[in-house]
Amino acid sequence: MKNGIRLFWFVVGCTFLFPLYWMISMSLKSKSEAYVNPFGLPKAWAWNNYIEVLSKYDFPLYFKNSVIYTGGTIVITLVAGTMLAYCLSRMSWKFNGAALFYVSLGLIVPIEVVVIPLFQLVKSLHIKDTYFALILPYTGFSLASCVLMLFAFLRSLPKELEEAACIDGTNVYQAFFRIIFPIVRPALMTQSVLIFMRVWNEFPLAFILGARDQFRPLTVGLHSFFVSVGVSHWGHIGAAMMLTSLPTIIIYMIGNEKIENALTAGAILK
C-alpha cells in the first residue's frame, strides 16, 4: 500500500517537473531537431540558441524593468502592509473590523475586472509611461494577502511585548520598529517570495500599462519575441523561456519552505 502511494506521488511529481524538462531540452535543440525529436534529450547541444536569443531579445532591458517593478512592489507592500496589519491586530479603534473586511475584499477582485478604470486612472494621474504605472497597481493587489497574513502572525504575539516596552518608555513607533518588526521578519521574507513570484510572472496588466518597449517587463518582452519569431524556431523559444523563468526558479528553490509556511500561516487566523 505504501509503495503504491509513493509511486502515485512520484508520478504526480514527474507531471509537474515535465514542463521544466521540456523547456530546458527544447532550448538546447536545433531548429530541425525540435520537430523531429520534440520530447527526447537533444542529440546535439545547441548552446548557440542562447547567444542568438540574447542578440534578438533585449533581455537586459526587460530584466532591469522586471527587477524595478518587483523590487518596488515588494518594498512598498511590506512597509505599508506591515504597518496596517499592526494597526489592525494590536490596536483597538472604532472601524477596526470594517477596515479588515475592506482589506479582505481585495482577495476576491481579479485584475481583469478593474483593467479599464485602472487604465483611465493611470492616465489621469499622468504616470502611464513610468514605472509607477505598474508598481502602484501591483502594490494595491498585493496588499490584501500581505495584510491578512501579517495580521494572523501579529495577533498570535503576546501583547505583553508592547506593555513591557511601554514601561521602558518607548512610544508606538519605537515599539513597532524595535520590537515587532524584527519578530515578523520571517513572515516578511515569506511575503517577499510570494510577491516576487506573483509580480515577476504577471502579464495582463503589464501588457496594457507597460506597452512601451522602454518599460516592458520580461513577460511582455517575451510575448513580443514570440510574435516576431512565431513557431519557426522552437529552440529560440525554449531559450527565451529559460532566460525569463530562471530567476523565478532560483527564488523558488531558495524560498520554497517560506511558501509552505505562508500556506499554513492562515491556519491561526480566527
N, C-alpha and C positions, 0 to 999 in steps of 0.2 A: 504493500500500500504506500509506504513512504517513498519507495523508488519510483512509483507511478506519479506521485505528487511532484517529486523532484524533476522527473522527466517533463511533466507538464509545464512547470515554471521555466525549465531550461528552454523549451520550445517557445514559450511566450517571450523570454528574454531575447532569443535569436530574432524573433519578428521585429522587436524594437531596434535591434542593432543592425538589421539588414539594410535599411536606408543609408546608414552611415557607411557601411561596407560598400554599397553600390556607388555612393558618391565618390569615395576615395578611389575605388578601382576604375570608375569611369574617367576620373580626372587624369589618369595615367595611361589612357589608351589613345591610339592614333585615330584619325577620322574614319578610316575604313574598318578598323577592328571594333570600334564601338557598335557598328551594325552587325558584324559577323559574330562577335562574342560579347553580348551585352551584359551578362551576369557573371562570367568567369573572371579569373585573375588575368591581368594583362600579360600578354606574351612578350611584348617589348615595352619597357617602362618609358613612356613619353614625358619626361620631365620638362621638355620644351613647351608643353602646354601652358605651364605656369608663366614662363617667360613671355610667351605670346599674349596671354591674357593681360598681364601687367602692362604691356605696351599698348593694348587696345582699351583696357578698362582702367579708368582713373582711380585706382584703388586708394592711393594715399589721401586724396582729397575727400573721398567718400568715408574713408576710415576716420579721418580727423573730424568730419561733421558728426558721425555717429558717436564718437567719443565725447564731443561737446554736448550733444543732446542728452546722452546717457548720464554723463557726469553732472551736468547742470540739474537734471531732473532728480538725481539721487540726493544731491546736496540740499536743494530747496525742499524736497519732500520730507527728508529726515528731520531737518531743522523745524519746519512748520508742523509736521505730523507729531513729533515728539512733544512739542510744547502744547499742542491741542490735546493730545492723549493725556498728558499730565494734568491739564486743566480739568478734563472730563472725569478723570479717575480719582484725583486726590483732593479736589475742591468741591464744595457744596454751594451751588448757586441756583437761582430760580429756574432757568431754562436748560439745566444740565441734561435732562432726559430728552428734551426736544432737540437739542443740538446733536446728541448722539444718534438719534433717529435720523436726523437730516443727513449726517455724515454717512450713515449706513446705506442710505438711498443711492449713494454713488456706486455701490457694488452691482446694482441692477440696471444701470443706464449704459447701454452699449455705445461705443463711439459712433457707429453708423447713424444713430438716431439724431445726433446733435451736429452732424458734419456741416449742414447748410448754415444754421445760426452761428456756429463756431467760426466758419469761414467769413461771414459778414462781420462778426465781432473783431476778428483779427484785422480785417481791412479797415474797420472804423478806428481801431487803435493805432493804425499805421505801423504795424510790426510784421506785415505779411512776409516781406523778403528779408527777414532777420532770423537769428537763431531762436529768439523768444517766441516766434510763431509756433514752434513745436515744443519748446521747453515748458512753457506755461500750461498748454493743454495736457501734456504728459503728466505734469505735476498734479493738475486737478484730478485726472483719472487715477493717479496712484495714491492720492491722499486717503481715500476711504479704507482700503485694505491696510495701509500703514497705520492709520489711527486706531482701527479696531484691534489689530494685533498688539500694538503697544498698550492700548487700553487694558486688554486682558493681562498683559505682562505686568503692568504697573499696579493693577488692582490686587495682584497677589502679594505685593510687597507690604510689610507691616508699616503702619503709619507712625510707629514709634521712631522710625528713622528721622522723619521731619521734626517730630516733637523733641527728640534729643538735640537736633541741630538748632532748633529754635531756642532751646535753653542755653545753648552755647553762644547765642547772639547772631545767628545767621538770619537773613531775610529769605523771602520766597525764591528769588533769583539765585542766591548763593546756594540754597539747599538743592535747587534743581541742577545747577551746573556742577557742583562739587560732590554731591551725594547720589542723586538719582541718575544723572547722565552716565557716569561710569558703570553703574549697575546694569543699565539697559543696553550697554554696548553690544553684547551678543545678539540681542534682538535687532539692533540696528544693522549689524553685519548680515543677518538673515534677510532683512528687508532690502539691503543693498543688492544682494544676489538676485532676489525676486524682481526688483525694479529693473536691474540690468537685463535680465532675460526678457522681460516684457517690452522694454523700450528698444532694445537692440534689434528685435525681430519684428517690430511694428511696421506695417506697410500702408494701410488705407489712409490714415491721417497724414503720414509723411508724403504720400503720393499727391495729396491735394494741397497741403500747405508748404511742402518743400519741393515744388516742381522745378524751380530754377536750378540749373546744374551746379551753381556755386554753393547751394545749401542742401543738396541731395544727401541723404544718409546712404548707407550701404545697400539697404533693401531696395530703394528706388533706383540707385545706380545699377544694381544687379538686374532689375527689370528692364532698364534701358539697354543694357548689354544683351539680354535675351532677345529683345526686339531687333537689335542690329544683327545679331548672329543667326537668329532663327533656330532651326533644328538641323543645320547643315554640319555642325561640328560638336558632337556631344562631349568630346574631350575638353574643349574650351569651356563648355557649360559646366562640366564637373569641376574643373579647376577654379572657375569663378565662384561656384557654390562653396567649395572648400575654403577659399580665402575669406569669404564672407562669414562662414559658420565657425571658423577656427577660434575666434575669441569667445564665442558662446560655449563651445565645447570645453575650452580651458577653464572658464569661470565655473561651469557646471561641475567639472571634475574637482575643482578646489572647494566649492561650496555646496556639494550635494547633501552633506549632513545638515547644513544650515537650512536647506529647503525642507528636509524631512522634519526638522524641529518646527519650522513655520507651519507645516501641515497639521501638527499636533498641538500647536500653541493655542488654537481656538478652543481646545477642549476645556480650558479653565474659564472660558467666557460664559458667564451665567446670565 
